[in-house]
Amino acid sequence: MDLRLQKKKNGKIDIKNLLIRSGLYLVLFLMLVMIVVKEPTFLSIRNFKNILTQSSVRAIIALGVGGIIVTQGTDLSAGRQVGLAAVISASLLQATDNINKVYPDMGQMPLIVVILIVMAIGAVIGAFNGVITVCLNIHPFIVTMGSMTIVYGINSLYYDFAGASPISGFSESYSHFAQGSFNIFGFRLPYLIIYATIAMVIMWVLWNKTKFGKNVFAAGGNPEAARVSGVNVILTMVLIYALSGMYYAFGGFLEAGRIGSATNNLGFMYEMDAIAACVIGGVSFYGGVGRISGVMIGVIILTVLNYGLTYVGVSPYWQYIIKGAIIIAAVAFDAMKYAKKH
């Protein structure tokens, strides 16, 4: 934080403005300190690796949500899309000798084929959300709340068709792809971290080095001005929603493989973590503001807190309360920063 930006005209530090910009981070830091004081063993290489591994799938989902928030939108269907992709991936990638195989007569499908299938489905769902939002001028909160319910219903029907019991017993290649790791300087680096890094780099390039990225931020900052400037706002919005759906789908593919099974309830509330991570990381609900680095930092901060609270034995119910309070606080600080600029 550049303190020069927080100084008043008389040269003194503007404490109020500094707290508005940094207050949430201070609260989160104090919570982390309390966790470490209670359980000093929390600071270990093993926990650090676990946190990065858990952050990986969350980061991929948050990167998808982040693009939508930049356009002044939100996506409540993200978690259910993750669940749909997970169940489809699980059903198509069971081992051939699995006696509970959903498709017993089907041979071993290549991983890339399944990835492309679920990402195509994610793109269609995302594009649907984008078209309804832009063409019918309906708030994305309502649109994605409706699609959240629709996707969950479709997933539940498919899950019932698959036997209505946890889908597991995956092929070795799928399990290795999601759970594997390689040795680097004596440290086992999970593949999930590599996938999240690749997803981050791709999104960073799209946001910062392409005309599409410039159009997304222009449409998010001021849609009318973007239209006047020649930006195809409708196409841009549909594409960013479709891209987000592809990210959710890939996240669901990895999540099922990481856990080792999938049910129709997988992905429940994942969108809350993703939205919270984005806002904590500085992606503004008022549109046109956000950085990939901020999204990643927000994901790691939230994962550290989730993991830390579990580590010290805090009830999951209290964790929901704390997480909800963090989301409200993040949006409130964002609103105050916006008010300061206008």
VONUFI-459121 format. One record per residue (C-alpha): x, z, y. Coordinates in pm, whole numbers, plus 32768, in hexadecimal, padded with zeros to 4 digits. Layout:
<sites>
XZY ...
</sites>
This chain:
<sites>
800080008000 80947F94814D 806780BE8234 809B7FDE8363 7F447F4B8319 7EAB80A4832B 7F3381038483 7E5C812685B6 7EBC808A8702 7F6981CB876C 805481B18642 7FBB82CB8576 7F4A82A08410 7DD6825583F2 7D89835882E6 7C1D82F082C1 7C748183828A 7D8E81E3819B 7C9E82B680CC 7B9F819E80C2 7CA680B0803C 7D5A81A27F57 7C6282BA7F0F 7BF382367DBC 7D58820B7D44 7DA4836F7DB1 7C7D83F47CE7 7CE4832C7BB5 7E4B83A27BD8 7DDA850D7BE9 7D0984DB7AAF 7E3B844F79FD 7F0B85787A6F 7E04866679E2 7E0F85AE7893 7F8B85C47885 7F89873578E5 7E90877F77D0 7F4686AC76CB 80B0865C772D 80D5859875E7 7FF484917683 812D83FD7723 81C6835675F4 823681F8758D 813281F47479 80158240756A 809E81437661 809380347556 7F34809E74ED 7EBF808C7656 7F4F7F2F7686 7EB37EBC753E 7D5E7F48759C 7D827EAE76F6 7DBA7D52766B 7C597CF37603 7BC87DB1772C 7CAC7CE97812 7C387B9B7785 7ACC7BFF77BD 7B177C87791A 7BC77B44797A 7A847A8F7929 79AB7B7F79F1 7AA27B7E7B13 7A687A107B63 78F27A4A7B77 79177B7C7C59 79F07AAA7D44 78BF79C97D73 77E97AF97DD7 77527B087C7B 775B7BE47B49 77267BB479D4 76647CB4790C 76647BD177DB 77DD7BE077A6 77D47CF2769E 76C07C4B75D4 777A7B0075E2 78AB7BB67558 77D17C3D743F 77407AE873EA 78997A4A73D9 79157B6B7303 77FB7B4F7204 781979D371EC 799479E971C7 79777AF970C0 78787A356FF4 794A78F86FF6 7A9A79986FAB 7A577A756E7E 7B4A7A606D5B 7AE879656C4E 7AED7A756B43 7A067B5C6C08 78D77BA36B2C 78057BE56C66 78657AA06D0C 77537A256DF7 779778BA6D98 780E78D46C2D 782E775C6BFA 78F8771F6D34 7A7177016D19 7B6F779F6E03 7B3777256F66 7C6876F77047 7C8377FE7159 7C9776FB726E 7B4D765E71FF 7A9977AD7213 7B3877FA7364 7ABF76AC73EB 796176E3735C 792F783973FA 79CE77CF7543 78E676A17551 77BC77887518 784078707628 7867774C7718 76FF76DF76DA 7676783E7717 774C7864784F 76E6771078D4 7579776D7898 75A878A7796A 765177DC7A7B 754976CC7A86 742777C17A97 74DA78917B9F 753677707C84 7427766D7C4F 730277607C51 73A878467D50 736D797E7C7B 74517AAA7CA4 75587AB27B8E 74FE7C1C7B42 73A47BAD7AD2 741A7A727A23 752A7B1D795A 744B7C45790A 73577B4F7871 74637A8F77B7 74F77BDA773F 73AE7C21768C 738F7ABD760A 74F37AB77580 74C37C0974DA 73837B8A7439 742F7A4F73B9 75537B1C7338 746A7C107287 73AE7AF271DE 74F57A5B7167 75707BB170F8 74317BE4702C 74667A8D6F8F 75CB7AF86F39 754B7C286E7A 75107D2C6F8C 76447DF26F25 77A17E026FC2 78537CB76F8C 79B27CFB6F0C 7AAF7C8F6E08 7B5D7B8E6EE3 7C5C7A8C6E7C 7DC57AF76E91 7E0F79F76FA0 7CF97A7F7081 7D5E7BEA7053 7ECB7B947093 7E737AC771C7 7DBA7BED7266 7E777D1871D9 7FD67C8D71AD 810D7CD47278 82777C697289 83BA7D2572BF 84667D06740E 85997DDE744C 851F7ED7734A 83C37EEE73E7 828F7E6D7332 81D27D98742C 80687D5373C4 7FF37BEA73D3 7EC67C5D749F 7FA97CA675C7 80327B4475B1 7ED47AAD75AC 7E6C7B7D76DA 7FA67B117794 7F6079A1774C 7DF479CB77BC 7E6F7A7578FB 7F697960794A 7E6378517914 7D6C78FF79FA 7E7B79457AFF 7ED277D37B0A 7D6377737B27 7D25786E7C3E 7E5F782C7D06 7EE476D17CBB 7DB775EE7C8E 7CAB75547D69 7BAA75F67C87 7C3277507CD9 7C2B770B7E4E 7AC376937E2A 7A6177D17D6E 7AE778B07E85 7A4F77D27F90 78FA77DB7EE7 791679537EBA 79807999801F 788078BC80CE 77AF77CA7FFC 771C77128127 786F76DD81CA 78F57667807A 77DE7564805E 782574E481BD 799474C9815E 793C73E5803C 794774DF7F1F 785374977E05 77D575FD7DF6 76E075C07CD9 77E775257BF5 78E6762F7C54 77F7774A7C02 778A76B27AB7 78F6767D7A51 796277E07AA7 7842786E79DA 7897778478B8 7A0577E878CB 79A1795778C5 78CE791A778F 79FD788176E4 7ACD79B47737 79C07A9F76B0 79B079D37570 7B2679DF7538 7B1C7B54757D 7A087B7C7478 7ACF7AB0737C 7BFB7B9873AC 7B2B7CD873B2 7A8A7C99725F 7BDF7C4E71C8 7C7B7D80726C 7B6F7E6E71EF 7B507DCB709B 79D67DA5709E 78B77D3B717E 774C7D9D71B5 76467D2772AB 768A7E5D7381 77F87E0B73B8 78387DCA7529 77387EC675A6 77947F337708 78D47E66770C 785F7DC2784C 785F7F1478FA 79D07F4778AF 7A1B7DE57921 795A7E057A68 79F07F5A7AAF 7B507ED97A6D 7B1D7DB47B5A 7A977E897C76 7BA47F927C42 7C9F7E767C53 7C207E007DA4 7B347CE27D49 7A267CFF7E52 78B47CE47E08 78967C487F62 79467B157EDC 7A7B7A4A7F28 7B717B687EE7 7C317BB47DAB 7D7C7B947CF6 7DD27B6C7B88 7ED67C7F7BA8 7DC67D657C2E 7CE57D1B7B06 7DFE7D6C7A12 7E577EAE7ACA 7CE97F137AC9 7CD07ED77952 7E067FA57909 7D9580C379EC 7C3F80CF7947 7CD480BA77E8 7DC981D27836 7CA682AB78A6 7BCC8250777A 7CE982897687 7D5B83C2773C 7C0484627748 7BD9842075D5 7D3884A47593 7CEA85F47635 7B9B860E7581 7AA385C07695 794A856F7609 78EE83FA7609 77B3845776C7 787F84F177DE 795783BA77DA 782382E77824 77D283C8794C 793683B579D0 7944823D79A2 77F982117A58 787382E97B77 79B282197B8C 78E780D77BA5 780C81677CBA 793D81EB7D73 79F4809E7D51 78CD7FDB7DDE 789D80DE7EF3 7A0980C27F60 79E97F487F50 78B57F58802E 796A8035812A 7A917F458135 799F7E25816D 78EE7EE58282 7A3C7F22832D 7A787DAA833E 79217D4B83C7 
</sites>
